[in-house]
Amino acid sequence: MMEYTDLSNVIPVSLAAEPGYDAYTIGCYNGWRRFKRNPLIHTSYGEFSDPCVIRVGETYYMYVTWCDQYKITCFLSSNGRDWSAPMMDIMTSFSPRVNYGWEQRVEKPCALYRNGCFQMWYAAASFEKEPYEPGRTVIAYAHSRDGLLWERWNTPVLEPELLWEGNNVSYPCVLFDEDAGVYRMWYGGGDYEYPQFVGYAESADGTTWERKSSRPVFSADRARFIERDRITPGQVFRNNGKYYMLYSAYEHITNARLCLAESVDGLSWTRRQDDPFMTGGRCAWWDSGYVSDAWMLPEEDGWSLWYTGHRGTARNIGLAFRDGKDLDVSMPRQGVRQ
């Protein structure tokens, strides 16, 4: 039987021989560079998106949406580059609970490790029933001792209520503020499939949430052509005393770029002038369509970023790197803008 070889990351000899040519910086700016062994997960497992990566001790945990299974799964790694097969324990414990009308699909996980306990917030969706009864998405909660076997709450912890939220609250990102002693959540709202706005809420225990504003704290700037369709929120993290929001900017529904916004308080956000910092990869590569839904972690010598790469309807997880821990230091712009 003939063996299939994936040639999507092979560089033509004529191009590789040109001085200064680096295919792994195409679509990367401000010092970012793609990992040469992307994508990280073998395509035989299916399609994956929405990575959330946390490091506990020497182990990396990557929670992702398993797109064709409507569930959440986990991969383990000792270095953030080489990953295990999908973990069977979490595959069993994080399948949709179809007997719950509000949880027919689970996706977009955000995990946190605190005080010896894993916590997760995720989006739970119900399918559209009738043309005039659209689907609905809520945010749910689970906790675990080992990060693999999870105990889920039987009711959502955040449901759509405000006019701008429509039938959808999803894309949760949660941080614990040690100074204030509260959990802080940024979440998306608006459209059933892809939210258009970012809201904000706080909680003392991670399960009972109070919105701190009736208005979105961040939304698309239609004057920027890269955001003229919508934005979807991603990870929020702190670095050097500031908050950063990693978000996907959609020019249209099949073309997104990765961007960063900054904030002093997590409520008033300013876009960076050097964005976007990543677009689709080299023509015909596995992520040549567009990139979205990413997660960053600081490493010893810089940053690692795990992202969702798209080519046609296929999705998988890739990795990129940036040297230097200070995100405010401008670095040479590389690659070819797409």
Summary of the structure (lengths in Angstrom):
residues: 338
radius of gyration: 19.4
end to end distance: 38.8
largest distance: 62.1
contacts: 1065
relative contact order: 0.16
helix: 7%
strand: 47%
